[in-house]
Amino acid sequence: MLAGLVDFVLVAVLCAVTFLFPLLTRGLALPMWGVLLVMVGYSVVPLYAFKKTIGLALFKLELVGKGGHSVDAGNLLFRELIGRGFLPIAYLLTVVSGLIASMLGLTAFVAPEGALRLYFVVCGFAAALAVLGHFLVLNRDDRRTLADLFAGSVVRVAVPAPVAHDEEEKAVSRAALGAKVRTVLVLEGLIAAAVFGLPWFLAQPSEPKELYTMRLRKTAAEKQFAQDPADDSRAADLVQMLRALKDEEGVKRVIGTHEQAVAARDQQREVALEKRVQENPADEVAVGSLLDILEEQEKLTEAKALYAKHVAADPDLGKRAGYGRWLAANGFAAEATQIQGDVVRQAPSVAEFRTLYGVALAEEEKWAEAYEQFYFAVALAKAQGDDEGADDAEVEWEPVKAQRGALSKSERKALEKAAAQLVKAARAQWALDGGQSKAKAVTVPGTAQ
């Protein structure tokens, strides 16, 4: 029992080394391969050559078959790997640890489901049988385990080698022992090379390092893209990778998939937004988002009807001014001028309304009227201390000045007089409002008011 415990500890240490070395140096996990080679190198070869492992040698024991000869290699392999349970236990630990690491997202673990279940059951039964088989030593006089019964082996006290009677026999004995030791050392060297050489070989890239790294990054980008093909940044990253790899067909495929996913996403979003707007036409966020989608699709007629319905649900002057600005920017200049004119008539002291009215008039090339509105907008903004509003009006005013041309002296005096009267009336209105009037009052769907 103590000899078996020593062997078990040494085998466990060697298995850990064969598992951790390729994992830490090459990023590969080959537990089954490591267990197989450790058992062959630590147990099968020494037992076949010398009838002993380290544990047996420490307690002066040996493993023999019929007639006291070494057990043949096939039975030794079965005894050590299956009879003692090392291989089935290694398989069970591999499956369990692989599944846990996969669920935690630490690694990928893939195996055919049917075969995985079958092997798991078979190895579980074999491992249980091997563990129970060790307890046979408690009820047998010959101290044989189930593994020994299967392999036809028995552990006994080591029998000393026959003593040579002359120098010739001693020389022959030493030569035979030396040949056997050399053979064992060669085999152990080959096994060690297989333990550490296979992971190195499997991890060797079959292409330049830069290209290999790019392919790994491409694989990661493909996984990210597959999770959300409608995401612009993920699609762009994958396209960049494919172009670097000169995979133009892949680029076309990704772009096509991305466009389809975006269209499907926008369609779903559009349907959901339409439902929200039907239930509540005054919903700022839903209307603004739906307007963006319709504009991207160049459905301006539908967008105009949506915006008009939204304004009708809450005919606030700021919202109507925003609607007028949208109309002017999207080719509905006449309607924009009509709406902005009505807004200015109802709120003549708001500088931004005047600016938007001037923009609408300029779209219809009514330069004189537009010039006048920009003049009033600048005067009102400065009177209220709204430098930003005055600057905005000035920017829009510049091209109109060029089209309108220079004013006559009488025209300038008339405009100055009208502006002074407008500012005076506005100051009175602002005083009545308690200074609460806003220099900017335009609101559009989707923005905070």
C-alpha positions in Angstrom: 0.0 0.0 0.0 2.8 2.4 0.9 4.6 1.6 -2.3 1.5 2.3 -4.3 1.0 5.6 -2.4 4.5 6.7 -3.3 3.9 5.9 -7.0 0.6 7.7 -6.9 2.1 10.9 -5.6 5.0 10.8 -8.1 2.6 10.1 -11.0 0.3 12.9 -9.9 3.3 15.3 -9.9 4.5 14.2 -13.3 0.9 14.5 -14.7 0.7 18.0 -13.4 4.0 19.0 -15.0 2.9 17.5 -18.4 -0.4 19.4 -18.1 1.0 22.8 -17.0 4.1 23.0 -19.1 2.3 23.1 -22.5 -0.5 25.2 -21.1 1.7 27.9 -19.8 4.3 27.9 -22.6 2.1 27.2 -25.7 -1.5 27.8 -24.5 -2.4 24.1 -25.1 -4.1 21.7 -22.8 -3.3 18.0 -23.5 -4.2 16.1 -20.3 -4.9 12.7 -21.9 -1.7 12.8 -23.8 0.3 13.7 -20.7 -1.3 10.9 -18.6 -0.6 8.3 -21.3 3.1 9.2 -21.6 3.6 9.5 -17.9 2.2 6.1 -17.2 4.2 4.5 -20.0 7.4 6.3 -18.9 7.0 5.9 -15.2 5.4 2.5 -14.9 5.3 0.4 -18.0 8.9 0.8 -19.2 10.5 0.3 -15.7 8.2 -2.6 -14.8 8.9 -4.3 -18.1 12.6 -3.8 -17.8 13.3 -4.1 -14.1 10.0 -5.3 -12.6 10.0 -2.3 -10.4 8.8 1.3 -10.1 10.4 3.8 -7.7 7.8 3.0 -5.0 8.3 -0.7 -5.4 12.1 -0.3 -5.3 12.0 1.7 -2.1 10.2 -1.1 -0.3 12.1 -3.9 -1.9 9.2 -5.2 -3.9 8.7 -6.2 -7.5 5.9 -6.9 -10.0 6.1 -10.3 -11.8 4.0 -12.5 -13.9 3.9 -16.3 -14.3 7.1 -18.0 -13.4 8.5 -14.9 -11.8 9.2 -13.2 -15.2 8.4 -9.6 -16.2 4.8 -9.0 -17.2 4.4 -8.4 -20.9 4.1 -4.8 -22.2 0.4 -5.2 -23.3 -0.8 -6.4 -19.9 1.3 -3.8 -18.1 -0.3 -1.1 -20.3 -3.7 -2.3 -19.4 -2.9 -2.7 -15.7 -1.5 0.8 -15.3 -3.9 2.8 -17.5 -7.2 1.0 -17.1 -6.8 -1.4 -14.1 -5.5 1.3 -11.8 -7.9 3.9 -13.2 -5.5 6.6 -14.4 -6.8 7.0 -17.9 -10.6 7.0 -17.2 -10.0 9.4 -14.3 -8.0 11.7 -16.5 -10.8 11.7 -19.1 -13.4 12.5 -16.5 -11.3 15.4 -15.0 -10.7 16.7 -18.6 -14.4 16.8 -19.4 -15.5 18.3 -16.1 -12.8 21.0 -16.0 -13.3 21.8 -19.7 -17.1 22.3 -19.3 -16.5 24.5 -16.2 -13.9 26.6 -18.0 -16.3 26.9 -21.0 -19.2 28.1 -18.9 -16.9 30.7 -17.3 -15.8 31.9 -20.7 -12.1 31.0 -20.1 -11.7 28.6 -23.0 -13.6 26.8 -25.7 -14.6 23.2 -25.2 -16.3 21.3 -28.0 -17.0 17.6 -28.4 -19.7 15.5 -30.1 -22.5 15.3 -27.6 -23.4 11.7 -28.1 -19.8 10.4 -28.0 -19.1 12.7 -25.0 -21.9 11.1 -23.0 -21.0 7.6 -24.0 -17.3 8.0 -23.1 -18.2 9.7 -19.8 -20.4 6.8 -18.7 -17.9 4.2 -19.8 -14.9 6.0 -18.1 -17.0 6.6 -15.0 -17.8 2.9 -14.7 -14.1 2.0 -15.4 -12.8 4.5 -12.8 -15.3 3.3 -10.2 -14.3 -0.4 -10.9 -10.6 0.5 -10.6 -11.0 2.3 -7.3 -13.1 -0.6 -5.8 -10.6 -3.1 -7.3 -7.9 -1.7 -5.0 -9.8 -2.8 -1.9 -9.4 -6.5 -3.0 -6.0 -6.5 -1.2 -7.9 -6.4 2.1 -9.6 -9.7 1.5 -6.9 -11.7 -0.4 -3.9 -13.5 1.0 -1.8 -12.8 -2.1 -2.6 -9.0 -1.8 -3.6 -8.8 -5.5 -5.8 -6.0 -6.8 -8.3 -6.3 -9.5 -5.7 -4.8 -11.9 -3.3 -7.6 -11.0 -6.0 -10.3 -11.6 -6.7 -8.8 -15.1 -3.0 -8.5 -16.0 -1.9 -11.8 -14.4 0.6 -10.1 -12.2 1.5 -10.1 -8.5 3.5 -7.9 -6.2 6.1 -9.9 -4.2 9.2 -9.3 -2.2 12.1 -8.7 -4.6 14.2 -11.8 -5.4 17.9 -11.0 -5.6 19.6 -11.6 -8.9 21.7 -14.8 -9.2 25.2 -14.3 -8.0 27.9 -14.6 -10.8 30.6 -17.2 -10.0 33.3 -16.1 -12.3 34.5 -12.9 -14.1 33.1 -14.0 -17.4 29.6 -14.3 -16.0 29.9 -11.0 -14.2 31.0 -9.3 -17.5 28.0 -10.8 -19.3 25.7 -9.8 -16.5 27.1 -6.2 -16.5 26.8 -6.0 -20.3 23.2 -7.2 -20.3 22.3 -4.7 -17.5 24.1 -1.9 -19.4 22.2 -2.6 -22.6 18.9 -2.7 -20.7 19.6 0.6 -19.0 20.6 2.3 -22.3 17.4 1.0 -23.9 15.3 2.3 -21.0 17.1 5.7 -21.1 16.5 6.0 -24.9 12.8 5.1 -24.4 12.4 7.6 -21.6 14.1 10.3 -23.7 11.7 9.6 -26.6 8.8 9.8 -24.2 10.0 13.1 -22.7 10.5 14.5 -26.2 6.9 13.4 -27.0 5.6 15.1 -23.9 7.2 18.4 -24.6 7.6 18.2 -28.4 3.9 17.6 -29.4 2.6 20.8 -27.8 5.5 22.8 -29.5 4.7 21.2 -32.9 0.9 21.8 -32.6 1.4 25.4 -31.6 3.8 26.1 -34.5 2.1 28.6 -36.9 1.9 27.4 -40.5 2.2 31.0 -41.8 4.1 34.2 -40.9 3.6 35.5 -37.4 2.0 38.7 -38.5 -0.5 36.9 -40.7 -1.2 34.3 -38.0 -1.9 37.1 -35.5 -4.1 38.8 -38.0 -6.1 35.6 -38.5 -6.5 35.2 -34.8 -7.8 38.8 -34.6 -10.1 38.1 -37.5 -11.6 35.1 -35.8 -12.3 37.2 -32.7 -13.8 40.0 -34.9 -16.0 37.4 -36.7 -17.3 36.2 -33.3 -18.1 39.8 -32.2 -19.8 40.5 -35.6 -21.9 37.4 -35.4 -23.3 38.5 -32.1 -24.5 41.8 -33.5 -24.2 42.1 -37.3 -26.0 45.4 -37.3 -23.3 47.1 -35.2 -21.4 49.6 -37.3 -18.1 49.4 -35.4 -18.0 45.6 -35.3 -18.7 45.5 -39.1 -16.0 48.1 -39.8 -13.4 46.2 -37.7 -14.1 42.9 -39.5 -14.0 44.6 -42.9 -10.7 46.1 -42.0 -9.3 42.7 -41.0 -10.6 41.1 -44.2 -9.1 43.8 -46.4 -5.7 43.4 -44.7 -5.9 39.7 -45.5 -7.0 40.6 -49.1 -10.3 38.7 -48.8 -12.5 40.8 -51.0 -15.2 38.2 -51.2 -15.3 38.1 -47.4 -15.6 41.9 -47.4 -18.6 41.8 -49.7 -20.2 39.1 -47.7 -19.8 41.1 -44.4 -21.1 44.3 -45.9 -24.1 42.5 -47.3 -24.8 40.8 -44.0 -24.4 44.1 -42.2 -26.7 46.0 -44.5 -29.4 43.3 -44.2 -29.1 43.3 -40.4 -29.3 47.1 -40.3 -32.4 47.1 -42.5 -34.0 44.4 -40.4 -33.2 46.3 -37.2 -34.5 49.6 -38.6 -37.6 47.9 -39.8 -38.3 46.5 -36.3 -37.5 49.8 -34.7 -39.7 51.7 -37.2 -42.7 49.5 -36.5 -42.2 49.9 -32.7 -41.9 53.7 -33.1 -44.9 53.9 -35.3 -46.9 52.1 -32.7 -45.7 54.5 -30.0 -46.5 57.6 -32.1 -50.0 56.3 -32.9 -50.6 55.9 -29.2 -49.1 59.3 -28.3 -48.4 61.7 -31.2 -46.8 64.1 -28.6 -44.1 61.7 -27.7 -40.9 63.7 -28.3 -38.4 60.9 -28.3 -40.5 58.5 -30.5 -41.3 61.2 -33.1 -37.7 62.4 -33.3 -36.3 58.8 -33.8 -39.0 58.0 -36.4 -38.2 61.2 -38.2 -34.5 60.3 -38.4 -35.4 56.9 -39.9 -37.7 58.4 -42.5 -35.2 61.0 -43.5 -32.5 58.4 -43.9 -34.9 56.5 -46.2 -35.7 59.7 -48.0 -39.4 59.4 -47.2 -39.9 63.1 -46.8 -43.6 63.1 -47.5 -44.2 60.6 -44.7 -41.8 62.5 -42.4 -43.6 65.7 -43.1 -47.0 64.2 -42.3 -45.6 62.7 -39.1 -44.1 66.1 -38.0 -47.3 67.9 -38.8 -49.3 65.5 -36.7 -46.9 65.9 -33.8 -47.1 69.7 -33.9 -50.9 69.5 -34.2 -51.0 67.5 -30.9 -49.3 70.3 -29.1 -49.2 73.6 -31.2 -46.6 75.3 -29.1 -44.9 78.2 -30.9 -41.4 76.7 -30.4 -42.5 73.4 -31.9 -44.1 75.2 -34.8 -40.9 77.2 -35.4 -38.9 73.9 -35.3 -41.3 72.4 -37.8 -40.9 75.4 -40.1 -37.1 75.1 -39.9 -37.4 71.4 -40.9 -39.6 72.3 -43.8 -37.2 74.9 -45.1 -34.3 72.4 -44.8 -36.1 69.7 -46.7 -37.4 71.5 -49.7 -40.8 72.8 -48.5 -39.9 76.5 -48.6 -43.4 77.9 -49.3 -45.0 76.1 -46.3 -42.0 77.0 -44.1 -42.4 80.7 -44.9 -46.1 80.6 -44.1 -45.6 78.8 -40.8 -42.6 81.0 -39.7 -44.5 84.2 -40.7 -47.5 83.1 -38.5 -45.1 82.3 -35.6 -43.5 85.8 -35.9 -46.8 87.5 -35.9 -47.8 85.7 -32.7 -44.4 86.3 -31.0 -42.7 89.3 -32.6 -40.2 89.8 -29.8 -38.4 86.4 -30.1 -35.1 86.9 -32.0 -34.7 83.3 -33.1 -38.2 83.2 -34.6 -37.1 86.2 -36.8 -34.0 84.4 -37.8 -35.9 81.3 -38.9 -38.4 83.4 -40.8 -35.5 85.1 -42.6 -34.0 81.6 -43.5 -37.4 80.5 -44.9 -37.7 83.7 -47.0 -34.2 83.3 -48.3 -35.1 79.8 -49.5 -37.7 81.4 -51.7 -35.2 84.1 -52.8 -37.3 86.9 -51.2 -34.1 88.8 -50.4 -35.6 92.1 -49.3 -38.0 90.5 -46.8 -35.3 88.1 -45.5 -32.9 91.0 -45.1 -35.5 92.8 -42.9 -36.1 89.8 -40.7 -32.4 89.2 -40.1 -32.0 93.0 -39.2 -34.8 92.7 -36.6 -33.4 89.4 -35.3 -29.9 90.9 -34.6 -31.5 94.0 -33.0 -33.7 92.0 -30.7 -30.9 89.6 -29.7 -28.5 92.4 -28.8 -31.2 94.2 -26.8 -31.7 91.1 -24.7 -28.0 90.5 -24.3 -28.1 87.3 -26.4 -24.8 87.5 -28.2 -25.0 83.9 -29.5 -28.4 84.5 -31.0 -27.1 87.7 -32.7 -24.1 85.8 -34.1 -26.4 83.0 -35.5 -28.5 85.6 -37.2 -25.4 87.4 -38.6 -24.1 84.2 -40.1 -27.4 83.5 -41.9 -27.7 87.2 -42.9 -24.3 87.4 -44.8 -25.4 85.7 -48.1 -28.7 87.6 -48.0 -26.8 90.9 -47.9 -24.9 90.0 -51.1 -28.2 89.1 -52.9 -30.2 92.1 -51.5 -27.5 94.7 -52.3 -26.9 98.0 -50.6 -29.8 99.8 -49.0 -30.6 103.4 -49.9 -30.4 106.0 -47.2 -34.2 106.2 -46.8 -34.5 102.4 -46.7 -31.9 102.2 -43.9 -33.6 105.0 -41.9 -37.0 103.3 -42.2 -35.5 100.0 -41.1 -33.7 101.5 -38.1 -36.9 103.2 -37.0 -38.9 100.0 -37.3 -36.3 98.1 -35.4 -36.2 100.7 -32.6 -40.0 100.5 -32.3 -39.8 96.7 -32.2 -37.2 96.6 -29.5 -39.1 99.2 -27.4 -42.2 97.0 -27.6 -40.2 93.9 -26.9 -38.6 95.5 -23.8 -42.1 96.3 -22.5 -43.2 92.8 -23.1 -40.1 91.4 -21.4 -40.8 93.6 -18.4 -44.3 92.3 -18.2 -43.0 88.7 -18.4 -40.7 89.4 -15.4 -37.6 88.8 -17.4 -38.6 85.2 -18.1 -38.7 85.5 -21.9 -36.3 83.1 -23.7 -34.0 84.3 -26.3 -34.2 80.9 -27.9 -37.5 79.1 -27.8 -37.3 76.7 -30.8 -37.8 73.0 -29.9 -37.7 69.9 -32.1 -38.7 66.3 -31.5 -36.2 64.2 -29.6 -34.6 67.2 -27.7 -35.2 68.3 -24.1 -37.2 71.4 -23.7 
